[in-house]
């Protein structure tokens, strides 16, 4: 694969990883998690 594609996929995977960590830490602190990829279980429809 070209370097640019590998680099871009690594960066995207890394950003998704940190977003998931943020959601976990918010839940541990009992802070409602905002919808990141759509509504979360903490949001009312």
Backbone as ProteinMPNN parsed JSONL, in Angstrom:
{"seq_chain_A": "XXXXXXXXXXXXXXXXXXXXXXXXXXXXXXXXXXXXXXXXXXXXX", "coords_chain_A": {"N_chain_A": [[0.85, -1.179, 0.0], [0.441, 2.325, -0.631], [2.448, 4.844, 1.023], [1.022, 7.106, 1.902], [-1.622, 6.176, 2.159], [-1.372, 4.227, 4.14], [-0.457, 5.816, 6.249], [-2.647, 7.598, 6.566], [-4.696, 5.78, 7.272], [-3.661, 4.801, 9.681], [-3.667, 7.125, 11.272], [-6.43, 7.684, 11.361], [-7.411, 5.37, 12.679], [-6.114, 5.697, 15.105], [-7.267, 8.078, 16.055], [-9.922, 7.232, 16.379], [-9.538, 5.356, 18.392], [-8.748, 7.009, 20.576], [-11.051, 8.519, 20.873], [-12.82, 6.578, 21.741], [-11.627, 5.971, 24.19], [-12.086, 8.389, 25.537], [-14.902, 8.339, 25.741], [-15.18, 6.153, 27.472], [-13.894, 7.099, 29.834], [-15.577, 9.245, 30.452], [-17.92, 7.87, 31.078], [-17.08, 6.446, 33.363], [-16.801, 8.545, 35.137], [-19.395, 9.228, 35.506], [-20.551, 11.057, 33.728], [-22.733, 12.232, 31.272], [-22.466, 10.74, 28.104], [-21.806, 12.266, 25.064], [-23.373, 12.01, 21.816], [-21.371, 10.449, 19.513], [-21.112, 9.125, 17.104], [-23.67, 9.294, 16.264], [-26.824, 9.106, 18.046], [-26.333, 8.621, 21.569], [-26.619, 6.216, 24.295], [-27.142, 7.757, 26.448], [-28.504, 9.973, 25.652], [-31.686, 11.469, 25.228], [-34.283, 10.619, 23.044]], "CA_chain_A": [[0.0, 0.0, 0.0], [1.221, 3.563, -0.628], [2.712, 5.415, 2.352], [-0.056, 8.018, 2.277], [-2.798, 5.396, 2.572], [-1.038, 3.621, 5.432], [-0.41, 6.906, 7.226], [-4.009, 8.084, 6.806], [-5.459, 4.773, 8.01], [-3.125, 4.767, 11.046], [-4.162, 8.32, 11.979], [-7.867, 7.524, 11.615], [-7.567, 4.352, 13.724], [-5.639, 6.28, 16.353], [-8.286, 9.022, 16.511], [-11.068, 6.446, 16.857], [-9.117, 4.772, 19.669], [-8.804, 8.023, 21.624], [-12.452, 8.885, 21.072], [-13.396, 5.513, 22.576], [-11.104, 6.168, 25.546], [-12.806, 9.525, 26.109], [-16.23, 7.856, 26.12], [-15.043, 5.297, 28.652], [-13.6, 7.936, 30.995], [-16.786, 9.994, 30.795], [-18.841, 6.941, 31.751], [-16.547, 6.161, 34.699], [-17.053, 9.726, 35.96], [-20.853, 9.443, 35.492], [-20.879, 12.209, 32.89], [-23.417, 11.733, 30.076], [-21.621, 10.67, 26.916], [-22.483, 12.834, 23.896], [-23.383, 11.169, 20.627], [-20.168, 10.642, 18.711], [-21.41, 8.593, 15.759], [-25.12, 9.199, 16.304], [-27.273, 9.256, 19.433], [-25.793, 7.67, 22.543], [-27.613, 5.697, 25.211], [-27.384, 8.774, 27.465], [-29.335, 11.027, 25.087], [-33.089, 11.152, 25.054], [-34.689, 10.81, 21.65]], "C_chain_A": [[0.897, 1.244, 0.0], [1.36, 4.129, 0.789], [1.571, 6.314, 2.813], [-1.285, 7.292, 2.787], [-2.557, 4.77, 3.941], [-1.068, 4.68, 6.526], [-1.816, 7.382, 7.579], [-4.815, 7.07, 7.603], [-4.968, 4.663, 9.456], [-3.668, 5.934, 11.862], [-5.641, 8.163, 12.301], [-8.107, 6.495, 12.713], [-7.149, 4.898, 15.085], [-6.661, 7.268, 16.919], [-9.515, 8.299, 17.053], [-10.747, 5.838, 18.223], [-9.233, 5.798, 20.804], [-10.226, 8.498, 21.889], [-13.147, 7.849, 21.947], [-12.899, 5.629, 24.013], [-11.843, 7.304, 26.244], [-14.195, 9.095, 26.565], [-16.188, 7.004, 27.371], [-14.806, 6.132, 29.902], [-14.81, 8.765, 31.406], [-17.778, 9.105, 31.531], [-18.366, 6.634, 33.179], [-16.838, 7.318, 35.647], [-18.536, 10.089, 36.043], [-21.249, 10.737, 34.789], [-21.584, 11.675, 31.646], [-22.513, 11.828, 28.85], [-22.389, 11.273, 25.736], [-22.451, 11.846, 22.728], [-22.166, 11.459, 19.772], [-20.397, 10.215, 17.271], [-22.919, 8.449, 15.608], [-25.549, 9.31, 17.749], [-26.642, 8.198, 20.351], [-26.927, 7.191, 23.452], [-27.979, 6.734, 26.276], [-28.265, 9.909, 26.955], [-30.775, 10.554, 24.967], [-33.493, 11.48, 23.614], [-35.836, 11.756, 21.54]], "O_chain_A": [[1.989, 1.22, 0.567], [0.497, 3.916, 1.641], [1.193, 6.287, 3.984], [-1.923, 7.738, 3.74], [-3.438, 4.785, 4.8], [-1.634, 4.464, 7.598], [-2.14, 7.551, 8.754], [-5.547, 7.449, 8.517], [-5.773, 4.455, 10.364], [-4.082, 5.757, 13.008], [-6.063, 8.481, 13.413], [-8.933, 6.727, 13.597], [-7.771, 4.587, 16.1], [-6.896, 7.292, 18.127], [-10.083, 8.706, 18.066], [-11.601, 5.814, 19.109], [-9.759, 5.485, 21.871], [-10.562, 8.842, 23.022], [-13.967, 8.198, 22.797], [-13.664, 5.41, 24.952], [-12.188, 7.188, 27.42], [-14.622, 9.451, 27.663], [-17.058, 7.117, 28.234], [-15.448, 5.902, 30.928], [-15.04, 8.964, 32.598], [-18.406, 9.537, 32.498], [-19.18, 6.572, 34.1], [-17.094, 7.1, 36.832], [-18.893, 11.134, 36.587], [-22.178, 11.424, 35.214], [-21.077, 10.747, 31.016], [-21.884, 12.855, 28.597], [-23.503, 10.84, 25.44], [-21.6, 10.958, 22.674], [-21.956, 12.597, 19.354], [-19.932, 10.866, 16.336], [-23.388, 7.565, 14.891], [-24.714, 9.584, 18.611], [-26.447, 7.047, 19.961], [-28.047, 7.697, 23.386], [-29.012, 6.607, 26.934], [-28.728, 10.728, 27.748], [-31.044, 9.396, 24.647], [-33.084, 12.498, 23.056], [-36.306, 12.031, 20.436]]}, "name": "protein", "num_of_chains": 1, "seq": "XXXXXXXXXXXXXXXXXXXXXXXXXXXXXXXXXXXXXXXXXXXXX"}
